[in-house]
């Protein structure tokens, strides 16, 4: 009896030890499993966006931007960013008319914890060479150590342009918007070969109606935006399309009263704009790293992001910055129409 009892006891002890080991392995695996979330270009479906006013779109997107930024999925502590642009980049405040408040490059640095964000915004600057301080003439001012270059312009080209100055994507003539934007993007590719390039389209603005009375020959803003998207594709430049996403469109009276009283945002508007661009920088960083272009490291997360609406790329990283890649079909529709 004693022998049988001892054998039975040993079996129970062995079973308990096996179960304890299994439990330990499960707990460790659970603790080590990276937190997973999705980074999308837009939190809204095309159907939702079509029936929403710009204020609601902006507020919904901003809530999503802040959700992503709060998770700090990417380490930008050694990353330098340059913002080339006009008075919106410079930070002219819609409430005061002066560059005396918050700027979106400051917000980007704050929320991404970037090493440095250079502000190369100049009031009145155009992309094309027909106003002072054209971006095509001063992009070489961008510091050589810049990892990410953001070009945000075009609205002054719209204000000052005609069907002649916009030019053509077929001819790309010098001193036209299309020709000089082509020169700008080509120059950035040549002189900053390791930098990631991002082109931001202008927000739609009710100020166009005021300017149209002074320049009745101006072309529609969408003509410029579509040219920007076409040339960005030519040079493999990422795009943050504020225009087609109807983001902070001041034709919406609520946007006008809350964020952008005309062409230039208020402090609150600049914060929302900076947070949105910062979230998009994270999404674009994901896409580039999934393509094998490494810049920083993921802070121990697995992150998925929409690329073109057809494929979703995910990158998983551990605390040491080791990267693995997986690509899977994406059946989500949550991409804005361009």
Secondary structure, 3 states (H helix, E strand, C coil): CHHHHHHHHHHHHHHHHHHHHHHHHHHHHHHHCCCEEEECCCCCCHHHHHHCCHHHHHHHHHHHHHHHHHHCCEECCCCEEEEEECHHHHCCCCCCCCCCCCCHHHHHHHHHCCCEEEEEECCCCCCCCCCCCCHHHHHHHCCCCCCEEEEECCHHHHHHCCCCCCCCCCCCCCCCHHHHHHHHHHHHHHHCCCCEEEEEECCCCCHHHHHHCCCCCCCCHHHHHHHHHHHHHHCCCEEEECCCCCCCCCCCHHHHHHCCCCCCCCHHHHHHHHHHHHHHHHHHHHHHHHCCCCCCEECCCEEEEECCCCEEEEEEECCCCCEEEEEEECCCCCCCCC
